[in-house]
Amino acid sequence: MRRVLSPVPIAVICVLLGLFALLAYGLASNEPDRSVENALGRGETEAAPDLKLPKLGGGGDSSLAAYRGKVVVLNFWASWCEPCKAESPLLERWHRRMSSRNGTVLGVDMLDITGDAQKFIDEYDLSYPMLKDKDGHGIETFGVVQYPETFVIDAGGRITAVRRGPVDERFMRAEVEPLL
Amino acid sequence: MRIGALLVILALVAAPVAAARDCPKTTLADIEDEVMCPVCGTPLGLASEAPQAQHERAYIERLIAGCKSKDQVKQALVVEFGDSVLALPGDQGDDSFGDVLVYAVPALGIVLAAGGIAFAVVRWRRRDGGPGGRRGATPAGADGSRLEDDMERYDL
């Protein structure tokens, strides 16, 4: 009994418990936020969080709230991301199709070098508005876990669909077309 | 005329050399351990093949080629990625309590570990080597006589 209660074993047990608690916290905090998918799985929609970021290339800030009343295809991308290159022409086509029907694509360039992003925009001739998320604020706000990701937001500001990975024509027809 | 042409040629050759001499001696290797690859979440020096890290390295090399000093390169990275791109504690310039903890906690850990080891060694030596300790003590009573018998039987 005396051996069990001596300070050394107690200290060792406390250190081990502390390490386990730290490990558990680390694992829990790195778990991606899947609340949007969970809500959509239950047939519900979540209100899109507000996102205020600088416009890519300057000209002040812009926010998601400024697009309230429009259907928004919110696309997170970066210039070095290969799947982003593949989906960009499709997004541009859909932006042109949507802009006459009260909708827009809104790009968010994540953790990227502005010059590289501008080159990307020029190369793919992208005309939709772009925001710059320089420090990952938008990534945290929307729980983005990979590149690219796209959120479809209806005119009432609610997230109606999400795609983790590049979008395709089928996704856009199924998730965006009915909202326009 | 020939002397004039020679002077022009010399000026043309000397100008880039002089410009290179005026450039600060900044290297990629010197910077990449002090800045983060924001997407990878590791220092840039550890993110070897990731495409985002390669883009960041290319950007740093362009800045170095443009005669930027180490501090100017870091400042340009802060403009692109925010303060969190700086990897060294204290670089962010806010003198936060966290910067002190980064150095204080490991030092405290080392001191505590050394103290713990010293304490354990002292206890162990007292228990095994000191007066009344186990080392050198022979079993008493029936155990002692059985040990004697065994040692005699095996001629030890």
Boltz contact constraints between the chains, C-beta under 6 A:
constraints:
  - contact:
      token1: [A, 80]
      token2: [B, 51]
      max_distance: 6.0
  - contact:
      token1: [A, 80]
      token2: [B, 52]
      max_distance: 6.0
  - contact:
      token1: [A, 80]
      token2: [B, 55]
      max_distance: 6.0
  - contact:
      token1: [A, 111]
      token2: [B, 38]
      max_distance: 6.0
  - contact:
      token1: [A, 111]
      token2: [B, 39]
      max_distance: 6.0
  - contact:
      token1: [A, 113]
      token2: [B, 59]
      max_distance: 6.0
  - contact:
      token1: [A, 113]
      token2: [B, 80]
      max_distance: 6.0
  - contact:
      token1: [A, 116]
      token2: [B, 55]
      max_distance: 6.0
  - contact:
      token1: [A, 134]
      token2: [B, 81]
      max_distance: 6.0
  - contact:
      token1: [A, 134]
      token2: [B, 82]
      max_distance: 6.0
  - contact:
      token1: [A, 135]
      token2: [B, 82]
      max_distance: 6.0
  - contact:
      token1: [A, 135]
      token2: [B, 84]
      max_distance: 6.0
